[in-house]
Amino acid sequence: MELLNNIHAFFFDRFGDSMYYILGFFVIVSVVAQWRLYDKAGQPGVAAIVPIWNMIVFLKVVGRPASHLWLFLIPGYNIYLLLRVWVETAQSFGKTSMLDYVLVVLLNGLYILNLGMSYDTKYVGPVYGRPAPTPARPLKPRPSLA
């Protein structure tokens, strides 16, 4: 608890009351981003403000069962799973390039906001458990070294 008090004191000494306005702004942007994302995926947007339901709906958007919510409680594995769900979210909206994967991991909130607010982005369906798509170009046989 002392660590949290020290962190709060560090930021409050430098930013004062404006720290709470900045934090509130980020909360509002994230709620709007998720609300629009859920609407686009055909899910109830109000789920963006209800904590546990929020995660269940987010998993439903990518096609994962609600029971995978328990996997987020496993230390270490939860970080991998969170990154995997973010990438699956990008794939669920048709974003399959490596740049999209890097952006969704590095700029998650802004990327989700972009997915939700973009008129060009459409929900293509859940991707978890679906077979890998066939490559756009046929693969050529590689020469044997033997």
C-alpha positions, -999 to 999 in steps of 0.1 A, spaced: 0 0 0 29 23 7 42 18 -28 8 30 -43 9 60 -20 44 69 -32 34 65 -68 4 88 -62 25 113 -44 50 113 -72 25 121 -99 3 144 -77 34 166 -68 42 170 -105 8 173 -121 -16 183 -92 -53 180 -99 -48 178 -136 -36 143 -132 -72 133 -124 -85 151 -155 -59 133 -177 -69 99 -162 -106 107 -167 -100 115 -203 -83 82 -209 -111 63 -192 -137 81 -214 -118 74 -246 -114 37 -237 -151 33 -228 -161 50 -261 -137 28 -281 -149 -4 -266 -186 6 -269 -182 13 -306 -162 -19 -311 -189 -40 -294 -217 -23 -314 -198 -31 -346 -194 -67 -336 -232 -70 -328 -227 -71 -290 -244 -48 -265 -223 -17 -261 -233 -11 -225 -210 -41 -216 -181 -17 -220 -188 -2 -186 -196 -34 -166 -163 -49 -154 -166 -87 -157 -193 -87 -184 -168 -65 -204 -142 -92 -205 -168 -119 -213 -181 -99 -243 -146 -91 -254 -138 -128 -255 -170 -135 -273 -161 -110 -300 -129 -130 -308 -148 -163 -305 -133 -176 -272 -155 -192 -246 -163 -173 -214 -144 -200 -194 -112 -186 -208 -117 -157 -184 -102 -179 -157 -70 -183 -176 -63 -146 -170 -57 -154 -134 -27 -175 -141 5 -154 -135 27 -151 -166 3 -169 -189 -22 -140 -185 2 -116 -203 6 -140 -232 -32 -145 -233 -39 -108 -233 -15 -102 -262 -31 -131 -280 -66 -118 -275 -56 -84 -288 -41 -99 -319 -73 -120 -324 -93 -88 -320 -74 -73 -349 -79 -105 -370 -117 -104 -362 -119 -71 -379 -99 -81 -410 -66 -66 -399 -40 -94 -406 -7 -77 -414 23 -77 -391 20 -39 -388 -15 -43 -374 -3 -68 -348 25 -45 -337 1 -15 -335 -25 -34 -315 1 -44 -290 19 -11 -286 -11 13 -290 -39 -8 -278 -64 18 -267 -58 40 -297 -59 10 -321 -92 -3 -306 -106 33 -309 -95 32 -346 -112 -1 -351 -144 11 -335 -146 45 -352 -134 36 -387 -161 34 -413 -139 11 -435 -134 -15 -408 -160 -43 -407 -164 -72 -383 -156 -104 -402 -164 -128 -373 -147 -146 -345 -113 -161 -353 -105 -184 -324 -108 -220 -333 -112 -212 -370 -87 -229 -394 -59 -207 -407 -68 -189 -439 -53 -202 -472 -24 -180 -485 -32 -154 -511 -5 -168 -534 2 -205 -540 32 -218 -522 60 -231 -544 77 -263 -536 112 -257 -521 141 -275 -536 154 -304 -515 189 -302 -501 192 -340 -500 
